[in-house]
Amino acid sequence: MNWCEKVIKIMTERGISQKQLSEISGITESSISRYLHNNQRPRMDIVVNVAKALNTETEYFLDEDEKAESAYNTIATAIARKGSELSPEEKNKLISLILGAI
């Protein structure tokens, strides 16, 4: 199952429309539509925003081979784009990822 199928599956299970996902994630509705109809995974910051909006782990949307190599990129992107919006729990999780505790 690719990333689009996983997002659509969660949206369907939770009764979330593209418009609602757009509002929750802060990503435009046209971008959400484009990402969901394209078989390529978008930039990591978009994946992080979608995962957060769907209350799902970012890793769920990654392929097995991407998980290990993307941990650093996930952390760097999250800090760069959303660092001021992270909760203390999210910051601790990032620190754990950096230190290899997870």
C-alpha positions in Angstrom: 0.0 0.0 0.0 1.5 3.3 -1.0 1.3 6.6 1.0 -1.8 7.8 -0.8 -3.7 4.6 -0.2 -2.8 4.8 3.5 -4.0 8.4 3.8 -7.3 7.6 2.0 -7.8 4.5 4.2 -7.5 6.5 7.4 -9.7 9.3 6.0 -12.4 6.8 5.0 -12.2 5.0 8.4 -12.6 8.3 10.2 -15.1 9.9 7.9 -12.7 12.8 7.0 -13.1 14.6 3.7 -10.3 16.2 1.6 -11.7 19.6 2.7 -11.6 18.6 6.3 -8.0 17.3 6.0 -7.0 20.5 4.4 -8.5 22.6 7.2 -6.9 20.4 9.9 -3.5 20.1 8.3 -3.1 23.7 7.0 -2.5 22.4 3.5 -4.6 23.8 0.7 -7.4 21.6 -0.6 -6.0 21.6 -4.1 -2.6 20.4 -2.8 -4.3 17.7 -0.8 -6.1 16.6 -3.9 -2.9 16.6 -5.9 -1.0 14.6 -3.3 -3.8 12.0 -3.0 -4.1 11.5 -6.7 -0.3 11.2 -7.3 1.5 7.9 -6.5 4.5 9.8 -5.2 4.9 10.6 -1.6 5.2 14.4 -1.1 7.9 16.3 0.8 8.5 15.1 4.3 7.0 18.3 5.9 3.7 17.6 4.1 3.8 14.0 5.3 4.4 15.2 8.8 1.5 17.7 8.6 -0.9 15.0 7.2 0.2 12.5 9.9 -0.3 15.1 12.6 -3.7 16.1 11.3 -4.8 12.4 11.2 -3.3 11.8 14.6 -1.1 9.0 13.1 2.6 8.3 13.3 4.6 9.7 10.4 6.4 6.4 10.0 3.1 4.7 9.0 3.2 6.6 5.7 6.8 5.6 4.9 8.0 2.6 3.1 10.2 0.2 5.1 13.4 1.3 3.5 12.5 5.0 4.0 11.9 4.6 7.8 15.5 4.4 9.0 17.0 6.9 6.6 14.1 9.4 7.0 14.2 9.7 10.8 16.8 12.5 10.6 15.0 14.2 7.8 11.7 14.0 9.7 13.2 15.5 12.8 15.0 18.2 10.9 11.9 19.2 8.9 9.6 19.2 11.9 12.0 21.4 13.8 12.6 23.7 10.9 9.0 24.2 10.0 7.0 23.6 13.2 9.5 23.8 16.0 7.6 26.6 17.8 4.3 24.7 17.6 5.6 21.4 19.0 4.3 20.3 22.4 6.8 19.3 25.1 5.9 15.6 24.5 6.6 16.0 20.7 9.9 17.7 21.5 10.9 14.8 23.8 10.0 12.3 21.1 12.2 14.1 18.7 15.0 14.1 21.2 14.5 10.4 21.7 14.6 9.8 17.9 17.8 11.8 17.7 19.4 9.8 20.5 18.2 6.5 19.0 16.0 5.7 21.9 13.0 4.7 19.7 
